[in-house]
Amino acid sequence: MAQRISRLKASPRTIADRLTNTGIEIEAIEKRGEGFEGVVVGHVLKVDRHPNADRLSLCLVTDGKETYSIVCGAPNVTVGKKYPLALLGAKLPNGMEIKQAKIRGIDSFGMLCSAKELGVCSATSLHFDEGTANGLKIHPDHLGGGPAAGLLELDDDAPVGKPFSTYYGLSDTILDVAVPPNRGDLLSHQGMAREISAVFSLSLKEIKKQGLKGSYSIKDYVMVKVEDSSGCPRYSSRVIRGIRIAPSPRWLQTRLELLGLRPVNNVVDATNYVMLETGHPLHAFDHRFIRGGVLMIKKAGEVQSFETLDHEKRELLKDDLVIADESGPVALAGIMGGKNSEVRDDTEALVLEAASFHPGRIRSTARRLGIQSESSYRFERGVNPETVPFAINRLAALITALAGGEVSRDWIDISPKKIKPVSLILRQSEIERVLGIAVKPAEVKRILGRLGLKQSPAPKGAPVGVRGGVKATVPSYRRDLTREIDLIEEVIRFTGFEKIPSALPPVFLRSKGSADGGFEETIRNFFIARGFFETIHYSFCGPKDLEKGGYGGPVVPLSNPLTKEWAVLRPTLLPALLETYKKNRAHTDGPIRLFEIRSVFAPPSAEVKRLSGISGGPLGPKNWREGGRVMDFFDGKGVLEEFFRNNRIFPIRFQKLSRKEYHPGQSVAVYAGEDLLGCFGKVHPALLLKYEIMDPVFAFDLDYAALEQKFRERKEAVFKPLSPYPRVVRDLALVMDLSLSHEAILQAIHEAHVPALKEAALFDVYQGEKLPAGKKSLAFSLVYEDPEKTLTDAGVNEAHFALVERLTQKLGVALR
């Protein structure tokens, strides 16, 4: 940045704080050069054979002040050469601490270092490998770090004793910027320099235009045809012949490494360097592999597959944008080059490409193919078409400086549609209305000027509200400025968000809804009152999530998913609830109760609203009387029964259910009369194991629309006075087949319509040796009551035994 901005003297921390305050968040500040303390440029004065080891050398090395005896095992240590010297006490980036050591009986007072030990790349670690596809590879000795690993050889003019990090260009500070999706102009050093210069009101040093001269025409080598102008608004090409592929100079390798890119060769490194510098992705083709001497920018058409530079075969669709020659694609436009046209170690002539592609087209293809390249990342956010000529000429100049060769005297620049600059009217009244503060017109003009917007008074004849405003012409690199409100945002960014005064939000009073409304709020209030927490999960999920959650039904796929993990719309809420349960269980040993009211998406009914929830763990904290009973099936079922009872949704019945995500013996379908509402049950233990959940967990999944319909249809609550007459309680124990359910008994009791019978509740279940095989006993407590008179034993007995006889005949039960 210091090279791009005049008089920039602010510290990295100050720059980071000022950028963050303007909305450009700095996620991290990384001080490079740390980890090289105690590592200097060393000069080897003498090399002798180790007396006790054939593969070791005994070296005398100086740092310009002292001379050290060092035992070295590298095969390339040479008298008179210079290498990184780690002095005693130095700590290397790989964690190694240098101490005095005795090696085969000889003391060693330091260490000469390899590139791997220092975590850097070396030009000497690159070598040509004939017959390979990419030509340049990292030397295996350096990757392995074995005894044959060579030392990092420094230039002959390296100053002895100088700190290695300073000499090697590693003493720098890197700001990790979280670039907003709409600020593609910040994906370059030039763009960031432009932003910082505006923040600090400093002058920006523009990159000088390159003067290029050649003796031949590009037409002798290649022609370009743009067949899809909507996908490619601008395309430029230039040719360089007579180049020599070789490793890049150390300064270029170091700069790329500092920014997270691996050096490859002088041509590829040049394209990456100019991309990082200007924000404009570029590409170089080997001219030999442009069949027919023509490049066409077009849709893929009928092409089915294409091998990219990463050796992956990609299945293309007919509308994918490609760069093709007469034989087929040679690059995925804006994403990645093709294996069939890459630069190789014997390349002599290059065809350079700089273009502007439609962001949506690039994004769609890259996401579908699962490719995230430096190129696609920038094109997806929009690349300035006006910088295409500058970028390609900048690249051509750098390549000829690094690899030699001669550039063509002319170049191809196809721009089918002229892009008109965007002009916006910024009203002073609108600034004050939106921001709530007054910003002086002179300050507004100063801010817009710092951002590179050309200004003029509002045109004559403009409406009254516009008069006195400013007409601002937006520079082509600020593609995010399209409306007046965008300019107002720029004004407050540079004025300071802290200038906006604090104010309490307005409160709008309204009457509470009627008892018949607000069903969703009624649900929330009920479950929250019983210790449940509401969750909100994403509407997207992945096939692996559904498989893990036990779902095997149809899904609604997304045509353009954000990631593979979010490729479909969720058809059920259960997997997300289980994942959240697992995460919460890691932080508590208490009860966990969750619910969610959200839509799910499953063909053919598409979007359906559901009420789902899960619960598990202890019912309450441990105390001296109880050890903390764990929730069971009937606890969870009881919560649902209470919910239906409170909302007067009758009659509710439960029927045995068989679904693979639930325990086969503890799951039921829930009905209101004959209408299915959903299901409830214990989550299958095998499914819980996938989520590493050890608790018994119970889940319910209800149809929100069916619930709401029943809620609307419920009968009005009518008050009935309490009976002043005493109740009569009778116990009823029945013996029945194991297959007969408690639900069937209760239903038969209610259908008997005994006038005085008010309640029937199960209080005992027995299976044992006193009963025949295949039988069980259920004991019920029956409550009889008459609001108008005192019941007699004779009357109760008559009604009671009539009920017993009815149950015996209808269900085949016997009185125990």
Secondary structure in CASP SS format (residue, H / E / C, confidence):
PFRMAT SS
TARGET T0000
AUTHOR 0000-0000-0000
METHOD secondary structure of the structure
MODEL  1
M C 1.00
A C 1.00
Q C 1.00
R C 1.00
I E 1.00
S C 1.00
R C 1.00
L C 1.00
K C 1.00
A C 1.00
S C 1.00
P H 1.00
R H 1.00
T H 1.00
I H 1.00
A H 1.00
D H 1.00
R H 1.00
L H 1.00
T H 1.00
N H 1.00
T C 1.00
G C 1.00
I C 1.00
E E 1.00
I E 1.00
E E 1.00
A E 1.00
I E 1.00
E E 1.00
K E 1.00
R C 1.00
G C 1.00
E C 1.00
G C 1.00
F C 1.00
E C 1.00
G C 1.00
V E 1.00
V E 1.00
V E 1.00
G E 1.00
H E 1.00
V E 1.00
L E 1.00
K E 1.00
V E 1.00
D E 1.00
R E 1.00
H C 1.00
P C 1.00
N C 1.00
A C 1.00
D C 1.00
R C 1.00
L C 1.00
S E 1.00
L E 1.00
C E 1.00
L E 1.00
V E 1.00
T E 1.00
D C 1.00
G C 1.00
K C 1.00
E C 1.00
T E 1.00
Y E 1.00
S E 1.00
I E 1.00
V E 1.00
C E 1.00
G C 1.00
A C 1.00
P C 1.00
N C 1.00
V C 1.00
T C 1.00
V C 1.00
G C 1.00
K C 1.00
K E 1.00
Y E 1.00
P E 1.00
L E 1.00
A E 1.00
L C 1.00
L C 1.00
G C 1.00
A C 1.00
K E 1.00
L C 1.00
P C 1.00
N C 1.00
G C 1.00
M C 1.00
E E 1.00
I C 1.00
K C 1.00
Q C 1.00
A E 1.00
K E 1.00
I E 1.00
R C 1.00
G C 1.00
I E 1.00
D E 1.00
S E 1.00
F C 1.00
G C 1.00
M E 1.00
L E 1.00
C C 1.00
S C 1.00
A H 1.00
K H 1.00
E H 1.00
L H 1.00
G C 1.00
V C 1.00
C C 1.00
S C 1.00
A H 1.00
T H 1.00
S H 1.00
L E 1.00
H E 1.00
F E 1.00
D C 1.00
E C 1.00
G C 1.00
T C 1.00
A C 1.00
N C 1.00
G C 1.00
L E 1.00
K E 1.00
I E 1.00
H C 1.00
P H 1.00
D H 1.00
H H 1.00
L H 1.00
G H 1.00
G C 1.00
G C 1.00
P C 1.00
A C 1.00
A C 1.00
G C 1.00
L C 1.00
L C 1.00
E C 1.00
L C 1.00
D C 1.00
D C 1.00
D C 1.00
A C 1.00
P C 1.00
V C 1.00
G C 1.00
K C 1.00
P E 1.00
F H 1.00
S H 1.00
T H 1.00
Y H 1.00
Y C 1.00
G C 1.00
L C 1.00
S C 1.00
D C 1.00
T E 1.00
I E 1.00
L E 1.00
D E 1.00
V E 1.00
A E 1.00
V C 1.00
P C 1.00
P C 1.00
N C 1.00
R C 1.00
G H 1.00
D H 1.00
L H 1.00
L C 1.00
S C 1.00
H H 1.00
Q H 1.00
G H 1.00
M H 1.00
A H 1.00
R H 1.00
E H 1.00
I H 1.00
S H 1.00
A H 1.00
V H 1.00
F C 1.00
S C 1.00
L C 1.00
S C 1.00
L E 1.00
K C 1.00
E C 1.00
I C 1.00
K C 1.00
K C 1.00
Q C 1.00
G C 1.00
L C 1.00
K C 1.00
G C 1.00
S C 1.00
Y C 1.00
S C 1.00
I H 1.00
K H 1.00
D H 1.00
Y C 1.00
V C 1.00
M E 1.00
V E 1.00
K E 1.00
V E 1.00
E C 1.00
D C 1.00
S C 1.00
S C 1.00
G C 1.00
C C 1.00
P C 1.00
R E 1.00
Y E 1.00
S E 1.00
S E 1.00
R E 1.00
V E 1.00
I E 1.00
R E 1.00
G C 1.00
I C 1.00
R C 1.00
I C 1.00
A C 1.00
P C 1.00
S C 1.00
P C 1.00
R H 1.00
W H 1.00
L H 1.00
Q H 1.00
T H 1.00
R H 1.00
L H 1.00
E H 1.00
L H 1.00
L C 1.00
G C 1.00
L C 1.00
R C 1.00
P C 1.00
V C 1.00
N C 1.00
N H 1.00
V H 1.00
V H 1.00
D H 1.00
A H 1.00
T H 1.00
N H 1.00
Y H 1.00
V H 1.00
M H 1.00
L H 1.00
E H 1.00
T H 1.00
G C 1.00
H C 1.00
P C 1.00
L E 1.00
H E 1.00
A E 1.00
F E 1.00
D E 1.00
H H 1.00
R H 1.00
F H 1.00
I C 1.00
R H 1.00
G H 1.00
G H 1.00
V E 1.00
L E 1.00
M E 1.00
I E 1.00
K E 1.00
K E 1.00
A C 1.00
G C 1.00
E C 1.00
V C 1.00
Q C 1.00
S E 1.00
F E 1.00
E E 1.00
T E 1.00
L C 1.00
D C 1.00
H C 1.00
E C 1.00
K E 1.00
R E 1.00
E E 1.00
L C 1.00
L C 1.00
K C 1.00
D C 1.00
D C 1.00
L E 1.00
V E 1.00
I E 1.00
A E 1.00
D E 1.00
E C 1.00
S C 1.00
G E 1.00
P E 1.00
V E 1.00
A E 1.00
L E 1.00
A C 1.00
G C 1.00
I C 1.00
M E 1.00
G E 1.00
G E 1.00
K H 1.00
N H 1.00
S H 1.00
E C 1.00
V C 1.00
R C 1.00
D C 1.00
D C 1.00
T C 1.00
E C 1.00
A E 1.00
L E 1.00
V E 1.00
L E 1.00
E E 1.00
A E 1.00
A E 1.00
S E 1.00
F C 1.00
H C 1.00
P H 1.00
G H 1.00
R H 1.00
I H 1.00
R H 1.00
S H 1.00
T H 1.00
A H 1.00
R H 1.00
R H 1.00
L H 1.00
G C 1.00
I C 1.00
Q C 1.00
S C 1.00
E H 1.00
S H 1.00
S H 1.00
Y H 1.00
R H 1.00
F H 1.00
E H 1.00
R C 1.00
G C 1.00
V C 1.00
N C 1.00
P H 1.00
E H 1.00
T H 1.00
V H 1.00
P H 1.00
F H 1.00
A H 1.00
I H 1.00
N H 1.00
R H 1.00
L H 1.00
A H 1.00
A H 1.00
L H 1.00
I H 1.00
T H 1.00
A H 1.00
L H 1.00
A H 1.00
G C 1.00
G C 1.00
E E 1.00
V E 1.00
S C 1.00
R C 1.00
D C 1.00
W C 1.00
I E 1.00
D E 1.00
I E 1.00
S C 1.00
P C 1.00
K C 1.00
K C 1.00
I C 1.00
K C 1.00
P C 1.00
V C 1.00
S E 1.00
L E 1.00
I E 1.00
L E 1.00
R C 1.00
Q H 1.00
S H 1.00
E H 1.00
I H 1.00
E H 1.00
R H 1.00
V H 1.00
L H 1.00
G C 1.00
I C 1.00
A C 1.00
V C 1.00
K C 1.00
P H 1.00
A H 1.00
E H 1.00
V H 1.00
K H 1.00
R H 1.00
I H 1.00
L H 1.00
G H 1.00
R H 1.00
L C 1.00
G C 1.00
L C 1.00
K E 1.00
Q E 1.00
S E 1.00
P E 1.00
A C 1.00
P C 1.00
K C 1.00
G C 1.00
A C 1.00
P C 1.00
V C 1.00
G C 1.00
V C 1.00
R C 1.00
G C 1.00
G C 1.00
V E 1.00
K E 1.00
A E 1.00
T E 1.00
V C 1.00
P C 1.00
S C 1.00
Y C 1.00
R C 1.00
R C 1.00
D C 1.00
L C 1.00
T C 1.00
R C 1.00
E H 1.00
I H 1.00
D H 1.00
L H 1.00
I H 1.00
E H 1.00
E H 1.00
V H 1.00
I H 1.00
R H 1.00
F H 1.00
T H 1.00
G C 1.00
F H 1.00
E H 1.00
K H 1.00
I C 1.00
P C 1.00
S C 1.00
A C 1.00
L C 1.00
P C 1.00
P C 1.00
V C 1.00
F C 1.00
L C 1.00
R C 1.00
S C 1.00
K C 1.00
G C 1.00
S C 1.00
A C 1.00
D C 1.00
G C 1.00
G C 1.00
F H 1.00
E H 1.00
E H 1.00
T H 1.00
I H 1.00
R H 1.00
N H 1.00
F H 1.00
F H 1.00
I H 1.00
A H 1.00
R C 1.00
G C 1.00
F C 1.00
F E 1.00
E E 1.00
T C 1.00
I C 1.00
H C 1.00
Y C 1.00
S C 1.00
F E 1.00
C E 1.00
G C 1.00
P H 1.00
K H 1.00
D H 1.00
L H 1.00
E H 1.00
K H 1.00
G C 1.00
G C 1.00
Y C 1.00
G C 1.00
G C 1.00
P C 1.00
V C 1.00
V E 1.00
P E 1.00
L C 1.00
S C 1.00
N C 1.00
P C 1.00
L C 1.00
T C 1.00
K H 1.00
E H 1.00
W H 1.00
A C 1.00
V E 1.00
L E 1.00
R C 1.00
P C 1.00
T C 1.00
L C 1.00
L H 1.00
P H 1.00
A H 1.00
L H 1.00
L H 1.00
E H 1.00
T H 1.00
Y H 1.00
K H 1.00
K H 1.00
N H 1.00
R H 1.00
A C 1.00
H C 1.00
T C 1.00
D C 1.00
G C 1.00
P C 1.00
I E 1.00
R E 1.00
L E 1.00
F E 1.00
E E 1.00
I E 1.00
R E 1.00
S E 1.00
V E 1.00
F E 1.00
A E 1.00
P C 1.00
P C 1.00
S C 1.00
A E 1.00
E E 1.00
V E 1.00
K E 1.00
R E 1.00
L E 1.00
S E 1.00
G E 1.00
I E 1.00
S E 1.00
G E 1.00
G C 1.00
P E 1.00
L C 1.00
G C 1.00
P C 1.00
K C 1.00
N C 1.00
W C 1.00
R C 1.00
E C 1.00
G C 1.00
G C 1.00
R C 1.00
V E 1.00
M C 1.00
D C 1.00
F H 1.00
F H 1.00
D H 1.00
G H 1.00
K H 1.00
G H 1.00
V H 1.00
L H 1.00
E H 1.00
E H 1.00
F H 1.00
F H 1.00
R H 1.00
N H 1.00
N C 1.00
R C 1.00
I C 1.00
F C 1.00
P C 1.00
I E 1.00
R E 1.00
F E 1.00
Q E 1.00
K E 1.00
L C 1.00
S C 1.00
R C 1.00
K C 1.00
E C 1.00
Y E 1.00
H E 1.00
P E 1.00
G E 1.00
Q E 1.00
S E 1.00
V E 1.00
A E 1.00
V E 1.00
Y E 1.00
A E 1.00
G C 1.00
E C 1.00
D E 1.00
L E 1.00
L E 1.00
G E 1.00
C E 1.00
F E 1.00
G E 1.00
K E 1.00
V E 1.00
H C 1.00
P H 1.00
A H 1.00
L H 1.00
L H 1.00
L H 1.00
K H 1.00
Y C 1.00
E C 1.00
I C 1.00
M C 1.00
D C 1.00
P C 1.00
V E 1.00
F E 1.00
A E 1.00
F E 1.00
D E 1.00
L E 1.00
D E 1.00
Y H 1.00
A H 1.00
A H 1.00
L H 1.00
E H 1.00
Q H 1.00
K H 1.00
F H 1.00
R H 1.00
E H 1.00
R C 1.00
K C 1.00
E C 1.00
A C 1.00
V C 1.00
F C 1.00
K C 1.00
P C 1.00
L C 1.00
S C 1.00
P C 1.00
Y C 1.00
P C 1.00
R C 1.00
V E 1.00
V E 1.00
R E 1.00
D E 1.00
L E 1.00
A E 1.00
L E 1.00
V E 1.00
M E 1.00
D E 1.00
L C 1.00
S C 1.00
L C 1.00
S C 1.00
H H 1.00
E H 1.00
A H 1.00
I H 1.00
L H 1.00
Q H 1.00
A H 1.00
I H 1.00
H H 1.00
E H 1.00
A C 1.00
H C 1.00
V C 1.00
P C 1.00
A C 1.00
L E 1.00
K E 1.00
E E 1.00
A E 1.00
A E 1.00
L E 1.00
F E 1.00
D E 1.00
V E 1.00
Y E 1.00
Q C 1.00
G C 1.00
E C 1.00
K C 1.00
L C 1.00
P C 1.00
A C 1.00
G C 1.00
K E 1.00
K E 1.00
S E 1.00
L E 1.00
A E 1.00
F E 1.00
S E 1.00
L E 1.00
V E 1.00
Y E 1.00
E C 1.00
D C 1.00
P C 1.00
E C 1.00
K C 1.00
T C 1.00
L C 1.00
T C 1.00
D H 1.00
A H 1.00
G H 1.00
V H 1.00
N H 1.00
E H 1.00
A H 1.00
H H 1.00
F H 1.00
A H 1.00
L H 1.00
V H 1.00
E H 1.00
R H 1.00
L H 1.00
T H 1.00
Q H 1.00
K H 1.00
L H 1.00
G C 1.00
V C 1.00
A E 1.00
L E 1.00
R C 1.00
END
